[in-house]
Amino acid sequence: MKWIKERDALIAQTMAFVQSVTGKGKRDTHHPPERATTAFAVTTEIVTVRAVAVEAEPPAAVSPPEPPAAVSPPEPPPLAQPHPVQVPPPRTSDVRSEMQARIANFRKHQERFEREREEYCAATFARLRAETRDASPHPPAGK
């Protein structure tokens, strides 16, 4: 536990030096400053968003209203059909195209290595079969 005391002393000396350089008030140089414990409250709020239709053209000139013959509740104006939002196609970046080129190049190398292994294996087996076919029979074991 000696290292903990040495660490605390070093921290205290460093803090004292910083305070002397910055000109702030003197603090206790024998003990490091205590850490303040802070509790944070996390709140979550759910917000409901309602779409509102916006007319593209301004309304026509309005004539002065005529007195109503009979009082009836006003009808809400018909809502304009909202236009679908045009989403631009995703941009293809240089990083993406470079990654695709590297992957294609890697696959070509892997296919070439696979092909070379198959050719080597086939050639080795063909050579071994030819050698076993052409080999002379073993002499009989005996004296």
C-alpha positions in Angstrom: 0.0 0.0 0.0 3.1 2.2 0.0 2.5 3.1 -3.7 -1.0 4.5 -2.8 0.6 7.0 -0.3 3.2 8.0 -2.9 0.6 8.5 -5.5 -1.5 10.7 -3.2 1.5 12.7 -2.2 2.4 13.2 -5.9 -1.1 14.3 -6.6 -1.1 16.8 -3.7 2.3 18.2 -4.8 1.0 18.6 -8.4 -2.2 20.3 -7.2 -0.1 22.7 -5.0 2.1 23.5 -7.9 -0.8 24.2 -10.3 -2.5 26.4 -7.7 0.8 28.4 -7.1 1.2 28.9 -10.8 -2.4 29.9 -11.5 -2.5 32.1 -8.4 -5.6 30.5 -6.9 -6.0 30.2 -3.1 -4.0 27.9 -1.0 -5.4 24.5 -0.2 -4.3 21.7 2.0 -1.2 20.3 0.3 -1.0 17.2 2.5 -4.2 15.6 1.2 -5.6 15.4 -2.3 -8.9 17.2 -3.0 -11.9 15.0 -2.3 -14.0 14.1 -5.2 -17.6 15.4 -5.1 -20.2 12.7 -5.6 -22.8 13.8 -8.0 -26.0 12.0 -8.9 -27.6 12.5 -12.3 -31.3 12.1 -12.9 -32.1 10.7 -16.3 -35.5 11.6 -17.7 -37.1 10.4 -20.8 -39.9 12.2 -22.6 -42.0 10.7 -25.4 -43.1 13.3 -27.9 -45.9 12.7 -30.4 -45.4 14.5 -33.7 -48.4 15.1 -35.9 -48.0 15.8 -39.6 -49.6 19.0 -40.8 -50.4 19.5 -44.4 -49.2 22.8 -45.9 -50.8 24.2 -49.0 -48.3 25.1 -51.7 -50.4 28.0 -53.2 -51.7 30.9 -51.2 -55.5 30.9 -50.8 -57.6 32.9 -53.3 -58.8 36.4 -52.5 -61.6 36.3 -49.9 -64.7 38.3 -50.4 -66.5 39.7 -47.4 -68.5 37.1 -45.6 -72.3 37.2 -46.1 -74.5 36.8 -43.0 -75.4 33.2 -42.5 -79.1 32.3 -43.0 -79.0 29.6 -40.4 -76.2 28.9 -37.9 -74.5 25.7 -38.7 -71.2 24.4 -37.4 -68.4 25.2 -39.8 -67.0 22.4 -41.8 -63.3 21.8 -41.7 -61.6 22.6 -44.9 -60.5 19.5 -46.9 -56.9 18.6 -46.3 -54.6 18.7 -49.2 -53.0 15.5 -50.1 -49.4 15.6 -48.8 -46.8 15.0 -51.4 -44.5 12.1 -50.8 -41.1 13.2 -49.6 -38.4 12.8 -52.2 -35.4 11.1 -50.7 -32.3 11.4 -52.7 -30.5 8.2 -53.5 -27.6 7.5 -51.2 -24.3 8.9 -52.3 -21.6 6.5 -53.3 -18.5 7.7 -51.7 -14.9 7.0 -52.6 -14.4 4.9 -49.5 -17.3 2.6 -50.4 -16.0 2.1 -54.0 -12.4 1.6 -52.7 -13.7 -1.1 -50.2 -15.6 -2.8 -53.0 -12.6 -2.8 -55.2 -10.4 -4.3 -52.5 -12.9 -7.0 -51.7 -13.2 -7.9 -55.4 -9.4 -8.0 -55.6 -9.2 -10.2 -52.5 -11.7 -12.6 -53.9 -9.8 -12.9 -57.1 -6.6 -13.8 -55.2 -8.5 -16.4 -53.1 -9.9 -18.0 -56.3 -6.5 -18.0 -57.9 -5.0 -19.7 -54.8 -7.8 -22.2 -54.7 -7.3 -23.0 -58.4 -3.5 -23.4 -58.0 -4.0 -25.8 -55.0 -6.4 -27.9 -57.0 -4.0 -28.1 -60.0 -1.1 -29.0 -57.7 -3.1 -31.7 -56.0 -4.3 -33.1 -59.3 -0.7 -33.1 -60.7 0.7 -34.7 -57.6 -1.9 -37.5 -57.6 -1.4 -38.2 -61.3 2.4 -38.5 -60.8 1.9 -40.8 -57.8 -0.6 -43.0 -59.8 1.8 -43.2 -62.7 4.7 -44.2 -60.4 2.7 -46.9 -58.7 1.5 -48.3 -62.1 5.0 -48.3 -63.6 6.7 -49.7 -60.4 8.2 -53.2 -60.8 6.8 -55.8 -58.4 8.7 -56.3 -55.2 11.0 -59.3 -55.1 9.8 -62.2 -52.9 10.8 -62.0 -49.3 13.0 -64.9 -48.7 16.6 -66.1 -48.6 
